[in-house]
């Protein structure tokens, strides 16, 4: 490919926009893509930027390309045929990128205005127009955008005591500064550079030639033109952007997700009840043609969701075609439908604690539920599953289901005796999970009628595997009913509705699974915190490491006794928190959730947490609890006890709470460990976490025997003494397993077999436990050894087909949206 690629007559233009898109974007940790090609709300970032600039009057646009330049050019030229490209051969910094442009512009005699921006800057068009008008009306030599913030990643604008601009210091250079006089100027500044510049071309040509690489990063900084022009007393000013939402940028996957969520909220407001469009609502026959012909737009759409691997995409296309063909067979090819996808999930760290305000560290996986849906004009929901022998057709009326229950509140509805009787009669019925989200959404939107749908469903998430097949169905049906009814639900509220909706089936969990399914980031593990909802950040596994899930084929059936056990454990958390608040009134105001019982929040050393746990009973009956907590807590106790039957040996409150408190600490540390690539420590914590669920172990003779975790007063006293006299990690909270006890014989067996394989760092039960999957953290080179060991010593002895797969993080749930190729 020959550069420059020129499509417009720039020499005669009054102004030209330059977009710097040649860098590697290493913090995105995706070597297969230039970051400007990432989609935001379905549109690649570079195309969003170009569209905005065109609307603001820039008809001549130059994109500086370098790293993966062919991808950038093909992305742009898929939409625009009048964009110019200049090549940056070596990625030597933003200054070098602008030099490449200046060489071309100067060679053609261009003398107009130049607007320069980074390729990851999504700018409100009104800001650009205001900047341009100010630049032209005041006849500035240089006008650049700033904001008032203390964010450390942005360069600081330095002014003298009279307010005159002296230059910009980049964040990494500030870290190495030793000159006290300059450091004082830095400390006084709260004005940061936003990488948007209007400058006169002849002035730019002169200044850019003076840029050097005498800085910490040994790069040519475009920002150096500010100090160069300041020394020459050029007419320079800043344009302060007061609203940070008007200029968005990203350097990491989590920052990209935040930008994505912002644009989704904007899009919902703009759509105002018009979510359906020609991209996501087509005739069945049109969809079949798009998938059958492997439309290029479909392939690109899938590359943003799944692995950039054509064999994976082909497998997915076949799966989608099965659902479309079945819908066509049942309803005809001319019906207008939308396609929903909802992945399964793995929670790498943070098991059993999302409903206590703890963090989860999650990935969405490429096992998923696909749903083809058609809006109806009544409130009937008609359901068909391709696996009809396991999931027979179902139909229900939303209004009829609502009429059966007490809808004064969601809790009254789901706690009613009538619903419990209904669920007992239809235990485990797949339609209950669709009802869960549909009825919760109708309860949320009481002022409008929620219309029904015809739906055909196919999923490949193993049932009861700990990969959240049930939550995936809840999210899929919520996505479907939201689109069918064109409801503008912000993503955070959507997740909460799904979590509370699943209470309908009888469990009392949080919404960590639903957040994982909705907010999954391709290639990354994301940390999400609850109460209040917060996306903390994300990071990939370091190269050479993998997460593998191994299905025990022992189902954790929430419809049976498992649901009762899950709710007993949740009750232990609630009861333990009540006892601690009663016993330590000085901390009561600081404890809203179990996660709040930690040294930082309470302002105490770790050993004080162990002292507090000593007041919790190892086992206690309902009668003893009523005596302990007295009549003042009668309503709360009645509510807690209504969700489950009384444990035969009493509530194991101390062990469960010790597990929960320590798991909150482990889950909080997980993201930091990933960022520091301390994978051995992460594996060690996974093993400790599983020990909290463990029910069997191998003794010194290699025999599997009953495992009992020690949570006695003597054990806590040893932790207290050890914590006081030593900083040994063995005494820290995150290294305690507690006693949650939701593993099984087979799960423990897989964990121990996996840990015996060279290259395996950690293994633990996935999901809520009582069956399901084991997830294994290992070196990627050890996957075949792991598969060999488990096949020989677990699957073959139990006469089971091996199900061992690497977990590849994919994008979260949503609908398929493909615009016409032409």
N, C-alpha and C positions, 0 to 999 in steps of 0.2 A: 504494500500500500504506500502510495507516494503522498508526502505532506509538503506544504499545507494543502488541505482540502478546502477550497473556497467556492461558496455557492452564491454569495451576494456581492454587490459592488460597494465594498467598504470604503474605498478612497473618497467617495463623494458624500459619505454619511456625516451627520452632525455628531452622533454619539454611537458608541459601540459598547456592548456588554461582554465582559470576559469572565468565564466560569472556570475555575481551577479544579480539574478533575483527573490529574495525573498521578496522584499519590497512591500508596499501597493501602492506607487505612488499616495498619497492622493491629490496632486494638479491637477491630471487628473479628479478628482471628478466623478469617475465612479466606484462604489463599485463592479460592476459585472464583472470587467475585470482586470487582471494584465496588466500593461502598456506595457510589452514586447510583448504582443500578438496583439497589434494594428498593422494593416497593413500599410506599406508605399509603394506606387505605386504597391499595390496588393499583397505584400509579408509581412508576419508578421515580426516585427522588430527582434525578437529572431532568426528567420530562416535566415534573412539577415546576422546577425552577425556571426552565425555558418558557413554559406556558405563562408563568407570572410575569416574566420580563417582557414577553411579547405584549401582554395586556397593558404593560406600563409604558409602551411606546418604543421599546428596543427592537428594531427590525433587523439589526446586524448583530449577531451573537457569535462569539468565538469560544469554543470549548477547548481547553488545553487538555490533551490526553497523554497518557504514558502507560502506566500499569494496566494491563488487560484492555488496551485501547480498542481492540476490535469489538469487545462486548459493549463498551460505552457507545461506540459509533453505531452499532446495530440497534442498540436500545433507542437511541435518539432518532435514527433514521426510520425506525418502525412507525414513527408518528410525524416527524418533521423532515422536509426535504430542502430546507433553506438555512441549515446551520453549518457554520464553518468550523474546521478543526485544525489545530496546530499541535505538533508533536513535541513533547518534552522527553528527550532521549534518556537522560539520567535524572533520577528523582533527588535533586540537590536542594529542594526547598521551594517555598512559594515565590521567593525572589527570582530564582532561576526560571520558574514556570512563566513569570511575567516577562522576563528577558526574552524568552522564546517568542512571545506574542509581539513584543516591541520590535524585535528584529524584522518581523513581517510588516507590521504597521508602518514603521519608519521607511521601509524599502518602497512602499507604495505612496509615500508622501502624506499619510493620514495626519491631520492636525486638529481633530475635533476633541470631544470629551471621551474619557474612558471610565467605565464603571467596572470595578473588579470585585468579585465575590468568591468565596470558597464553594466547592461543589457540594458541600453538605449543609448549606445555609438555606433554610426555607423561610423566606421573608414575606411578610404581609405587603401586598402591592402598594397600599397607601403610604407605607414608610418610604418606599423607593421614590414615589412621586414627590413626597414632601422633601426628601433629600435632594432630588434633582432640581426642584424649584428653588430651594435655598442656595444650592451650589451656583446655579445660573444667575439668580437675582443679586447675590452678593459678590459675584465674580471671584470666588475663592480659587486659589491654585489647587488646594486639596481640601476635601471635606470627607471625614471618615466617621463611621457610626460607633458609638460607645453606649454602655449601660452602667448604671450605678449598682454594683454588686461586689461581693468579696469572694466570688467563686475563684478558686485557686488555679483553674486550668486556663484562664484567659490572661492575655498580656495586659499589663497595667500602663495606663497613660500617665506620664510624668510631667508635672508642671513646676515652674519655679514659684517663688514666694509671691509673685505678682500675677500668677495664673497663666503665664505664657507657656504654651506647649513646648516641651523639650524633646519628647520622643515617646516611644513605647518600649517597655521591657517585657520580654517573654517570660512566662512562668518558670521555665526551667533555668533561665539565666538568673532570675531573682533568687532561686534557691542557692546559687553559688556566689552570690554577691558578698563582698567583704568591705566595700567602701561605705563607711558609716554615713557619709553625707548623702549618698545616693539612696542608701537604705532608708534614711529618714524621709526622703521624698516619696519612696515607695509606700512607706507606712501611712503617709498622709493621704495617699490616693485611694479612692474607692471607685475610680472610673476605669472600666475595662474595655478593651478593644473587641469589636464585634465582626471584624474582617469584612467590612463593606466600605468601599472607597470610590469617591468620585474625584477625578484628577484630570487636569489638562494634559493632552498627549505630549506636547513638546517638553513640558516640565517632567513628565514621567520618564521620557527617553533619557534625559540628562541624569536624573536622580538614580535610575535603576542601574546605570553603568558604574556607579560608585559603591554598590553593595558588595560587602566582603563576607567571608565565612568565619570571622573571628568571634565565635560564640560557642556555647556549651555543646550544641548539637552539630556543629561544623556544617551548618546549612546556610543558604542564602535566604535571609528573612525579608519578605516584602515590607514588614513593619519598619525596617531600617530607613525607608524613604522619608518617614516622618522626621527623624532626627536630622537627616541630611538636608531636608527642606527647611527645618527650623533654624539650622545654622546659617542658611542663606536668607533668613527673614522672609520666606515665602508667606503668602496669605493662607494660613491653615486654621481650620476650626473643626470642632467635633459636633456631631449630631447625636444628642442623647436620646436613647430609646427608653422610655419609662416603663413600658409594658413588655416584660420579657417574653410573653407569649407571641409577640409580633416577629421575633427572630428565633427560630428553633434550629438546633444543630445536633449532631450525634457523632460520637467517636466509638461507642461500645454498643453491643446488642441491647443492653438494658435501656440505654438512652434512645435507641431506635424504637423500642417498644413504647416508651413514654411519648415519643413523637407520634407514633401510630395511634395510640389511645386518644391523643389530643385531636388528631384529624378525624378519628371516628366520631368523637363527640360533636365536632363541627359539622361533619357530614349528616349526623342524625338531626341536628337542628335545621340544616338546610333542606333535608328531604321532607321534614315535617309530615310524616305519614305517607311517604312515597318511596318506601324501601325497594319495592320491586321495580326493575328496569329491564330493558332488553338484554342486558348482560347476564342477569341471573334468573330470568323468567322467560322460558322458551317452550315451544312445542316439543313433545317427547321425541318426535322424528328429527327435529333440528339437533337436539342434544346427541342423539345416537349418531348422526352424521359427523358432528364435531369430534366425538370420541373415536368413531370408527376410522376416520381419516387422519387422526392424530394432528388436529389443527395446531399450527405453530404457537398460537396464543395459548392453547391448552397446555402444551408442553412447557412453555415458559411459566405459566401459572403454577403448574405442578412442581417445577423446579424450585419455586419459592416456598413450597410446602414440604416436599419430601427431599430425599437425597437427589443430588444431581447425577442420577444413574439411570440410564434409559431402561435397564432391565426392571428396576423398581417401578418406574413410571408405567412401563408396559403392563406390569402385574396389576397396578392400580387401575389402569384403563379397563382391563378385563373385568375387574370387580364392579366398577361403575356401570359398565355395559350390562352386566347381569341384572342389576337393579332396574335400569332403564327398560330393558327388554321385558322384565316381569311386569312393570307398570304398564307398558304398552299392551301386553297380553291381557291384562285385567281391565284396563280402562280405555285403551285405544291410543294410537300414535299422535292424535291431533290435540290432546289435552295440553294445556300450558302448565308447566311444572317448574319447581326449583329443586336444586340438589344441595343437601346438607351433609357435612362431614363432621364427625366428633371423635377425636382420638382417645385411646386409653392413656394411662399415665403411670409413671413410677415416681415415688417419693424417696429420694436418695437418703435424706435425713430429716426427721421431724415427724415420726410415726406417732399416732394417737394423741396429738397435741394441738392440732389446728383449732379445735373447738374450745381450747383453753387459752387462746391468744398467742400460741407459739408460732414459730416460723416453719415453713415447709421448703424443701429444696427439690424442685420437681422438674420432670421432663414430660412432654407429650410424646407418645410413641406412635409408630406407624401401623399398629393394630388399631382399627377404628370401626365406627358405625357409620354407614352411609344410608341416607334417607331421601327418597324422591317424594316430593309432596305437592299436592294440588289443593288450592284453596276451595272451600265449600261456601255456599251461601247460607247454610244453617250451622248449628253448633254440634253436628255429629263429627266424631273422630273415628274414621274407619282405618283399621290397621291390618297390613299383610306383611308376613315375613317370609323370605325365600326359604328359610329353614322351617317350613310349615309343620313338619312332624314334631319339632320341639317347641315351636311358638305358633300355635294355631291363630287363625284370623280372629280379630276382636273389634268390637264397635261399642262406643258409649256416647251419650249425650252429655255435654258439659253442664247444662242447666239441670238435668236430672240428677247428676252426681252431686251438684251443689245443694239440691233440695233435700238430700238425705242427711246433711250434717248441720251442726251449729256453726254458723259463719259470723258470729259476733267477733271472733278473732281466729287467726290461723291455728293457734295453740288449742283453742277449744274444739276446733274442727278435728284436728288430728289426734286429740286425746280422747275423743268420744268413744263410748262403748260400741256404738253402731259401726264405726269404722273398724274397730278391732275385730268385731264379729265378721265383717265383710272380708278383711284381710285373712283371717283364719280360714274362711271358706275358700278363698282363692290364693292360698299361700304360694308366694313366689311367681305369680302370674306376671308375664312380661309387660302386660298393659298397665299394671300398677305404676311402673316407672314413667310411662307417658302421662298417666293421670297426675302424677306427682307434680310435674312442671306445669302442665296445662291448668290444673285447678289452682295452683299457687299464683300463676299469672292472672287468672280470672279474679282471684281474691285481691290481688294488687290493683287491678283495674276494675273496681266495682262499678264505676260509672259508665261502663261501656260493655256491650256484648262481645264476647270473644268468639270468633267464628272457628268452625272446625276444619278438618282437612282429610283428604285421602292420602295415605302414606304407604309406601312399600319400603321395607327395611332389610338391610343385610349387614352383618357384623362379623369380624374375625377376631374379636377379643375373647379369649377363653372365659367362660362363665365361672365365677367363683375363684378366679386366679389371683386376685389381689392387684389386678391391673385396672380396676375401676370400670368394669363393663356396665354395672348398674348406673354409676354416675355419668358415664358416657351416654347412656340412653336418655337420662334425664336432661343432659345438656343438649343432645341432638334434638329432642322433642321441643325444648325451650327455644332453640334456634329456629326450628320449623314454625312453631306457633307465633313467634315474634315476627318472622318474615311474612307469614300468611296474613297476619293482622296488622302489619306495617306499624309495629310499636317501636317508638324511639327510646330504647332502654340503654342507658350508659353501661359500659362493660362492667364496672365495679358493682353496680346494682344488679345486673344480670347474673353475676356469679352468686351474689347473696340470695337472690330469688331461687336459683337452682339448689343451693345448699339447704335452705329452709324447706324448699319443695320436697326434697328427698325424705324429710321427716315423715312425710305421708305414709311411707312404707313401713314405718315403725322404728327406724334407727334414729339416733340423736347425735349425729356427727356434726362436724363443721362444714366449711365449704372449701377446704384445701384441695380436694380432688377436683372440684368444679373449676377452681382457679387455675389449676394445672392444665386442665383440658382446654380452657378458654384462652389462657395467656401463654401457652407454650411457645418457646422461641426455637426455631430451627438451629440445631447444632449446639444448644446451650442448656445448662442447668440453671434454673431461675429460683431465686429466694423470694418468697412472698410472706408477709407478716399480716396478722389479723388483729382486729379490734384496736385501732382502726386499720382498714385495709391499706397495705403499702407494698408496692413493688420495690424491693430493696435493691436488687441487682441480679446480674447473671454472669456466668463464666462457662467456658467449655471445659471438658476434661482435657488435661494435657495430652499432647500427642503421644501415642503409644499405649494409652490406657483405654479400657472399655468397661461399660456396664453391661452385664449379661443377665437375662432373666431365665429362670429354669422352672418350668411349671410342674408342680408335684402331681397334678391331676387329682388332688384331694380338694374337692370343692368346699369353699367357705360359704355356705348357703345362709344368707341373711334372713331368709324367710323362716328358718327353723331355729334350733336352740342357739345358734350363733348370735342372732339378733339380741336375744336375752342376755347373753354373756357380754356383748359389746356394751349394752346399756348399763349393765352392772358396773363395768369399769368406769364409764363416764360418771356414774353416780358416786363412785369412790372419789373421783376428783372433786366433785361438787361438795361432798360431805367433808372431805379433808380441808378444803378451803374454808368452809364454814367454821370448823373446829379451830383452825389456826387463827382466824379473825377474832373468834370469841376468846381464845386463850391469850392472844397478844394484841390487846386493844390499841396499844401504841402504834401498831402497824396497820390497823384496820383500814384507815383512809388510803393507804398506799397499795392495798391489795384488792384489785377488781377481778383478776383472773389468776389461775395457778401460775402462769408465766411471770407474774409480778413478784413471786417469792424467789428472789435472787439477791445476792450481795449488793449489786450496784443500785438496784431500786430501793432496797431497805436501808442502805448505808451501813451494812454490818460486814464483818469478815465471814468467810465461808463456814467456819466452824459454828457460827451462830445459827446458820440455816439448819445444820444437823441437830443443834440443841432444840430448835423449834419442832423438828420432826419427831422428837422423842415424845411429844404430847399426843401424837396420833396413835390410835390403837392398831396393833397388827391385825386383829380381827374384832369385829363388833357387830352385834345383832341390831335389828330394827328397834326392838324394845329398848335396848341400851342406848341407842342413838336418841330416841325420844326423851329419855331421862337426861341425857347429857346436854342436849340442845334446848330442852324445855319447850313450853307452849309457844314462845315467841317465834319459833321457827316451824310451827305446825304446818302452815300452808306450804312452805318451801319443801318440807319433808314429804308431804302428801304428793306434791307434784313430782318430786324425784322418784318416789317409790312406785308411782303409777306406770312407769315406763318398762318395768321388768318384775320378775318374781324375786323373792328374797334369796340371796345365796345360801346354800345349805350350811356352810361353815362360817357364815357372817361375812361382812365386807372387809376385804384386805386393804384397808385404807393406807397404811403407812407405806407398804411396798409399791402400790400403784402411784402414790404421790411422789415418792422418791424417784420412780422411773420418769414421771412426767416432768418434774423439776430439772432432772439431769438431761432429759431429752431436749428440753427447751434450750439448755446451754449448748448441747451438741449441735442442734440445728442452727442456732445463731452463729456458731463458729464455722459452719460448713463453707459458706461462700468465701470467707477469708482464706480458708485452707486451699480452696480451688485456685484462688487468685495467686497465692504464694506457691502453688504446685506442691503442697505438702501432702502428697497422696498416701504415703505410708500412714500418716496420722489419721487421715480420713478413714482408711481401711480399718485401723485399730478401733476407732470410734464406732464404726458399723458393727464390729464384733461385740463390743460392749453393749451397744443398743440391742442387738439380738439376744444377748444373755438375759436382758430384762424380760424378754418374752419366752425364753427357753423353758421347756418342761422336761426334757431328757438330756443326758450327756453320756459321754463314753468314760468308763472308769479305767483304772490302770491296767485292767485285763482286756480292754477293748470291748467290754460289754456295755450295752446301752441301758442305763439305769435312770431312775427318777431324779430330776434336778430340782433342788430347792434353793432359792436365793436367800441369803442371810440379810434380813432387815431388822434384826433384833436390837435391843437397847445396847447390848455389849458391842455389836458391830458399829453402831453410831458413836459410841464412846471411843472406839479405836480411831474412827475417822476424825473425831474432835481432837484427840491427842496428837494424831499424826499431822493434822492441818495446823495445829499451833506450833509444833516444833520443826516442821519441814515444809519445803515447797515442792516435795515430790508430787508429780502429777497424779499418782495413785489415790491421793487424798482429795483431789479437786472434784467438784460437783459433776463436771461433764464425764468423769471416768467412773461414775457409779451407775450400776445397771438397774437398781431397784427391782421390783417384782410385779410385772404386768401380766405375764403368763398367758399369752394368746398364741403361742406356737403349738405345734403338734409333733408327735413322734416322727412322722415322715419329713416334715419341714426341718426339724433339728438334724435328721439324718443327712439331708441334702447339704445343709450348712456345713456340717462337719466334714463330709466328703469333699466339698468345694475347698474348704480351708486347707485340706491336705495336699492340694495341687500346687506345684511350684509356680509362682507368679501370681497367685491369688492373694490379695491384700485384705479383703474383708467380705463377709457374706451375712445377709440378714433376711428375715421374712419380709415380704412386700405387703403393703396395704394393712388392713385391719387384723390379718392373721386368721387362725383357726383353719388353716389350709391355704391353698392358693400357690403363690410363686415365692421363690427365693431370688433375691438379686445379689449379684456377685460383682465386686470390683476387682479387676485383674489387669495384668498386662495383656495387650491385644494378642501378643504372640502365644499366650497360654490358653486361648479359647478352645483350640482343638484338643489340648490335653484335658481341659475341663470337661468337654463333651465326651471324650473317651471314658474318663473316670466315672461320670454320672451314668452313662449308658451301661457300663459293665456292672456297677455296684448298686445302682438304684433302679433304673428303668427295666433292665432285663430281669432281675430277680422278681419284680412285681408285675412282669409281663405287660409293660406299658411302652407305648411309642414315645421315643425321646422328643421333648419339646424344649429346646435350648436355643435361644436367639440373642444376638447382640441388640441392645436397645439403642436405636438411632433417634435422637431428638428431632421432632418435626414441629411445624407450626401448629398453633392452637386451632380450635373449632371455628366454623363459619360456613358460608355458602359459596358455591362455585359461581364465579362471575367471569364470563368470557365474552368480550366484545367481538363483533364480526371482523374477520381478517381484512375485509375490503373496506 
